[in-house]
Amino acid sequence: MMEKRNVKLQIASQSDGQMIEQTFNAELYVKGDHSYYRYNETDENMGRTITTLKVEPGQIRIIRHGDVQSEQSFALQSHRSFSYQTPQGRLELTTFTHAINVGLVEQIGTISWSYDLFVSDELSGTYSLIVEISELD
C-alpha cells in the first residue's frame, strides 16, 4: 500500500533575474524509491491543472494533467524533449539540466535544479528552482 501524507511545498523559481515564489498544499505518495508530490495549480494561466512532482533516483519529473498537459523530465547533464499542451496550442520544448540536488529525509527537505529551456532549438531562458518540502502545520 502507498503511504500518503499531506505536506507543504514552497517553490521558488528564478529566471532572468525574476523570482516567483508560490506555496502549495500537496499530497505526498511514496512508492519504492519514488516520491510523488501532487497539488492543484493556482496560476490563472494554468486553468484547472493538477501537477505532480515526481522525484526518483537521478531524475525529477513534472507531470501536468488538466487544462495544461505536459511531462518534463530533468536528468543531470542531459537534454530532454517534451511537449506542452494548452487550450491555445502545443509547444515542443527541450531542457538541458545543469544541476540537480535532492536533500530529503523521509521525503521532507529541499530539492533544487537548474536548466536551460529551448523552444525550437533556440534558448528561451535559464531557470533555477528550489522546492522546500515541509510537514503541514
C-alpha positions as CSV (number, residue, x, y, z in Angstrom):
1,M,0.0,0.0,0.0
2,M,1.2,3.5,-0.8
3,E,1.9,5.8,2.1
4,K,0.0,9.2,1.8
5,R,0.8,12.3,3.8
6,N,-0.1,16.0,3.4
7,V,2.9,18.3,3.0
8,K,3.6,22.0,2.1
9,L,5.6,22.9,-0.9
10,Q,7.3,26.3,-1.1
11,I,8.5,26.7,-4.7
12,A,10.9,29.5,-5.7
13,S,11.6,29.8,-9.4
14,Q,14.2,32.2,-10.8
15,S,14.7,33.2,-14.4
16,D,16.4,36.3,-16.0
17,G,16.6,38.0,-12.6
18,Q,12.9,37.5,-11.8
19,M,11.9,35.4,-8.8
20,I,8.5,33.8,-8.4
21,E,7.5,32.2,-5.1
22,Q,4.5,30.0,-4.6
23,T,3.2,27.9,-1.8
24,F,1.0,24.8,-2.3
25,N,-0.5,22.2,0.0
26,A,0.3,18.8,-1.6
27,E,-0.4,15.2,-1.2
28,L,2.8,13.1,-0.8
29,Y,2.8,9.5,-2.0
30,V,5.7,7.1,-1.7
31,K,6.2,4.0,-3.8
32,G,9.5,2.2,-3.6
33,D,12.3,4.8,-4.1
34,H,9.9,7.2,-5.9
35,S,8.2,10.2,-4.2
36,Y,5.2,11.9,-5.7
37,Y,4.0,15.4,-4.6
38,R,0.6,16.2,-6.1
39,Y,-1.0,19.6,-6.0
40,N,-3.5,21.9,-7.8
41,E,-2.0,24.7,-9.8
42,T,-3.3,28.1,-8.6
43,D,-1.9,30.2,-11.5
44,E,-4.8,31.5,-13.6
45,N,-2.8,30.8,-16.8
46,M,-2.8,27.1,-15.8
47,G,-6.6,26.8,-15.6
48,R,-7.6,23.6,-13.9
49,T,-4.4,21.7,-13.8
50,I,-3.1,19.1,-11.3
51,T,0.7,18.9,-11.1
52,T,2.8,16.0,-9.8
53,L,6.4,16.5,-8.9
54,K,8.0,13.0,-9.1
55,V,11.4,12.5,-7.5
56,E,13.3,9.3,-8.4
57,P,16.9,8.3,-8.3
58,G,18.9,10.6,-10.7
59,Q,15.8,12.3,-12.2
60,I,13.0,14.7,-11.5
61,R,9.7,14.9,-13.4
62,I,7.0,17.4,-13.5
63,I,3.7,15.9,-14.8
64,R,0.7,18.1,-15.5
65,H,-2.8,16.9,-16.2
66,G,-5.9,19.1,-16.9
67,D,-6.1,22.3,-19.0
68,V,-2.3,22.1,-19.3
69,Q,-0.7,18.8,-20.1
70,S,3.0,18.1,-20.2
71,E,5.6,15.8,-18.8
72,Q,9.0,17.4,-18.2
73,S,11.9,15.3,-17.0
74,F,15.3,16.6,-15.7
75,A,18.4,14.4,-15.5
76,L,21.9,15.8,-14.8
77,Q,23.8,17.0,-17.9
78,S,21.1,15.7,-20.2
79,H,18.8,17.1,-22.9
80,R,15.2,16.0,-22.6
81,S,12.4,16.9,-25.1
82,F,8.7,17.2,-24.2
83,S,5.5,18.8,-25.4
84,Y,3.5,21.4,-23.5
85,Q,-0.2,21.3,-24.4
86,T,-2.5,24.2,-23.5
87,P,-6.0,25.1,-24.8
88,Q,-4.2,27.6,-27.1
89,G,-2.0,25.0,-28.7
90,R,1.1,22.8,-28.4
91,L,4.7,23.7,-27.9
92,E,7.7,21.4,-28.5
93,L,10.3,22.2,-25.9
94,T,13.7,20.8,-24.8
95,T,15.6,21.2,-21.5
96,F,19.2,20.8,-20.6
97,T,19.8,20.2,-16.9
98,H,22.9,21.8,-15.3
99,A,22.4,20.7,-11.7
100,I,20.1,18.6,-9.5
101,N,20.3,18.5,-5.7
102,V,18.0,16.3,-3.7
103,G,18.3,16.7,0.1
104,L,15.3,14.7,1.5
105,V,14.9,12.8,4.7
106,E,11.7,10.8,4.7
107,Q,10.5,12.9,1.8
108,I,11.0,16.2,3.7
109,G,13.7,18.7,2.8
110,T,14.9,20.5,-0.3
111,I,15.0,19.7,-4.0
112,S,16.7,22.1,-6.4
113,W,17.7,22.1,-10.0
114,S,18.7,24.4,-12.8
115,Y,18.2,24.1,-16.5
116,D,18.1,25.8,-19.9
117,L,14.8,25.8,-21.8
118,F,14.9,25.7,-25.6
119,V,12.0,26.5,-27.9
120,S,12.6,25.3,-31.5
121,D,16.3,24.8,-30.6
122,E,16.5,28.5,-29.5
123,L,17.5,29.2,-25.9
124,S,14.4,30.7,-24.2
125,G,15.9,31.1,-20.7
126,T,17.8,29.6,-17.9
127,Y,15.8,28.6,-14.8
128,S,16.6,27.7,-11.2
129,L,14.0,26.1,-9.0
130,I,14.1,25.4,-5.2
131,V,11.4,23.3,-3.7
132,E,11.2,23.3,0.1
133,I,9.1,20.5,1.4
134,S,7.8,20.6,5.0
135,E,5.2,18.9,7.1
136,L,1.8,20.7,7.2
137,D,1.4,22.7,10.4
